[in-house]
Amino acid sequence: RNSKFSCSVLSFFSDKVRAFREDLKKLTLKSTSDISTTVRHIEWFLGRLDIIGKEISMLESRYSGKLQRNPDNVSSYQFELILTSKSKSKVVKALVEIGESYPFAALGIDLSGDIPIND
């Protein structure tokens, strides 16, 4: 089956859905009205996950980015971008942390390269 998402994005989806399912298992519905709230929350989660997947896929294709599990924190991912100047003489590597609260929290970004970043 062809997918519009890379293997790394599909792995990201799988991890996020697995964690979400675990959260849902702990949920106790106190009344029938909780069902519609829960369904809306599931729809929101899946829609947001689709948007995140499209964002990451666009960065992967446009900038040859790479999504990977964070070796220091297996519950989060990091996205690596390597940006080069037009002349190919300068390179900046950006490592963006995609944690549990992405996209609702500040991103951890690590920059390194040939260009003085702090100037």
The 8 nearest C-alpha neighbors of each residue, nearest first, counted from 0:
[[1, 2, 3, 4, 6, 5, 9, 8],
 [2, 0, 3, 4, 5, 6, 9, 8],
 [3, 1, 4, 0, 5, 9, 6, 8],
 [2, 4, 1, 5, 56, 53, 52, 9],
 [5, 3, 2, 8, 9, 56, 6, 52],
 [6, 4, 8, 7, 9, 3, 56, 2],
 [5, 7, 9, 8, 10, 4, 11, 2],
 [6, 8, 10, 5, 9, 66, 11, 67],
 [9, 7, 11, 5, 10, 6, 4, 12],
 [10, 8, 12, 6, 11, 7, 13, 5],
 [9, 11, 13, 7, 8, 12, 6, 14],
 [10, 12, 8, 14, 9, 13, 7, 15],
 [13, 11, 9, 15, 10, 14, 16, 8],
 [12, 14, 10, 16, 11, 15, 17, 9],
 [15, 13, 17, 11, 12, 16, 18, 10],
 [14, 16, 12, 18, 17, 13, 19, 11],
 [17, 15, 19, 13, 18, 14, 20, 12],
 [16, 18, 14, 20, 19, 15, 13, 21],
 [19, 17, 21, 15, 16, 20, 14, 22],
 [18, 20, 16, 22, 21, 17, 15, 23],
 [21, 19, 23, 17, 22, 18, 16, 24],
 [20, 22, 18, 24, 19, 23, 17, 25],
 [21, 23, 19, 20, 25, 24, 18, 26],
 [24, 22, 20, 26, 25, 21, 19, 27],
 [23, 25, 21, 22, 26, 20, 27, 19],
 [26, 24, 23, 22, 27, 21, 20, 28],
 [27, 25, 23, 24, 28, 22, 21, 37],
 [26, 28, 29, 25, 24, 23, 33, 30],
 [29, 27, 33, 30, 26, 34, 31, 32],
 [28, 30, 27, 33, 31, 32, 34, 26],
 [31, 29, 32, 33, 28, 34, 27, 35],
 [30, 32, 33, 34, 29, 28, 35, 36],
 [31, 33, 34, 30, 35, 36, 29, 28],
 [34, 32, 36, 31, 30, 35, 28, 37],
 [35, 33, 37, 32, 36, 31, 38, 28],
 [36, 34, 38, 37, 33, 32, 39, 31],
 [37, 35, 33, 39, 34, 38, 40, 32],
 [36, 38, 40, 34, 35, 39, 33, 41],
 [37, 39, 35, 41, 40, 36, 34, 42],
 [40, 38, 42, 36, 37, 41, 43, 35],
 [39, 41, 37, 43, 38, 42, 44, 36],
 [42, 40, 44, 38, 43, 39, 45, 37],
 [43, 41, 39, 45, 40, 44, 46, 38],
 [42, 44, 40, 46, 41, 45, 47, 39],
 [45, 43, 41, 47, 42, 46, 48, 40],
 [44, 46, 48, 42, 47, 43, 41, 49],
 [47, 45, 49, 43, 48, 44, 42, 50],
 [46, 48, 50, 44, 49, 45, 43, 51],
 [49, 47, 45, 51, 46, 50, 44, 52],
 [48, 50, 52, 46, 47, 51, 45, 53],
 [51, 49, 47, 53, 52, 48, 54, 46],
 [52, 50, 54, 48, 53, 49, 55, 47],
 [53, 51, 49, 55, 50, 54, 56, 48],
 [52, 54, 56, 50, 51, 55, 57, 49],
 [55, 53, 51, 57, 52, 56, 50, 58],
 [54, 56, 58, 52, 57, 53, 59, 51],
 [57, 55, 59, 53, 58, 54, 52, 60],
 [56, 58, 54, 60, 55, 59, 61, 53],
 [59, 57, 55, 61, 56, 60, 62, 64],
 [60, 58, 64, 63, 56, 57, 62, 61],
 [59, 61, 57, 63, 58, 62, 56, 64],
 [62, 60, 58, 59, 57, 63, 64, 56],
 [61, 63, 64, 58, 59, 60, 80, 82],
 [64, 62, 59, 60, 61, 65, 80, 58],
 [65, 63, 59, 80, 62, 79, 58, 78],
 [64, 66, 79, 78, 59, 67, 63, 80],
 [67, 65, 78, 77, 7, 79, 64, 76],
 [68, 66, 77, 76, 69, 78, 65, 7],
 [69, 67, 76, 70, 77, 73, 75, 66],
 [68, 70, 76, 72, 71, 77, 73, 75],
 [69, 71, 72, 68, 73, 76, 67, 75],
 [72, 70, 69, 73, 68, 75, 74, 76],
 [73, 71, 69, 74, 70, 75, 68, 76],
 [72, 74, 75, 69, 70, 68, 71, 76],
 [75, 73, 72, 76, 99, 98, 69, 68],
 [76, 74, 98, 73, 69, 72, 97, 68],
 [77, 75, 68, 69, 97, 67, 96, 98],
 [78, 76, 96, 97, 95, 69, 67, 66],
 [77, 79, 66, 95, 65, 94, 67, 96],
 [78, 80, 94, 65, 64, 93, 95, 66],
 [81, 79, 64, 93, 92, 82, 94, 62],
 [80, 82, 92, 91, 93, 83, 79, 90],
 [81, 83, 91, 90, 92, 80, 84, 62],
 [84, 82, 90, 87, 89, 91, 85, 81],
 [83, 85, 87, 89, 86, 88, 90, 82],
 [86, 84, 87, 83, 88, 89, 82, 90],
 [85, 87, 88, 84, 89, 83, 90, 82],
 [88, 86, 84, 85, 83, 89, 90, 82],
 [87, 89, 86, 84, 90, 83, 85, 113],
 [90, 88, 84, 113, 83, 87, 114, 91],
 [89, 91, 83, 112, 113, 82, 84, 92],
 [92, 90, 112, 82, 111, 81, 113, 83],
 [91, 93, 81, 111, 110, 80, 112, 82],
 [94, 92, 110, 80, 109, 79, 95, 81],
 [93, 95, 79, 109, 108, 78, 77, 80],
 [96, 94, 108, 78, 77, 107, 93, 97],
 [95, 97, 77, 107, 98, 106, 76, 108],
 [98, 96, 76, 77, 101, 75, 95, 106],
 [99, 97, 75, 101, 100, 96, 76, 74],
 [98, 100, 101, 75, 97, 74, 102, 15],
 [101, 99, 103, 98, 104, 102, 97, 105],
 [102, 100, 103, 98, 99, 104, 97, 106],
 [101, 103, 104, 100, 105, 97, 106, 51],
 [104, 102, 101, 100, 105, 106, 99, 98],
 [105, 103, 100, 102, 101, 106, 98, 99],
 [104, 106, 107, 103, 102, 101, 100, 108],
 [107, 105, 96, 108, 104, 95, 97, 101],
 [106, 108, 96, 95, 105, 109, 97, 94],
 [109, 107, 95, 94, 106, 96, 110, 93],
 [108, 110, 94, 93, 95, 107, 111, 92],
 [111, 109, 93, 92, 108, 94, 91, 112],
 [112, 110, 92, 91, 93, 109, 113, 116],
 [111, 113, 91, 90, 114, 92, 110, 89],
 [112, 114, 89, 90, 91, 115, 111, 88],
 [113, 115, 112, 116, 89, 91, 90, 111],
 [116, 114, 117, 118, 113, 112, 111, 91],
 [117, 115, 118, 114, 110, 111, 112, 113],
 [118, 116, 115, 114, 110, 111, 112, 113],
 [117, 116, 115, 114, 113, 110, 111, 112]]
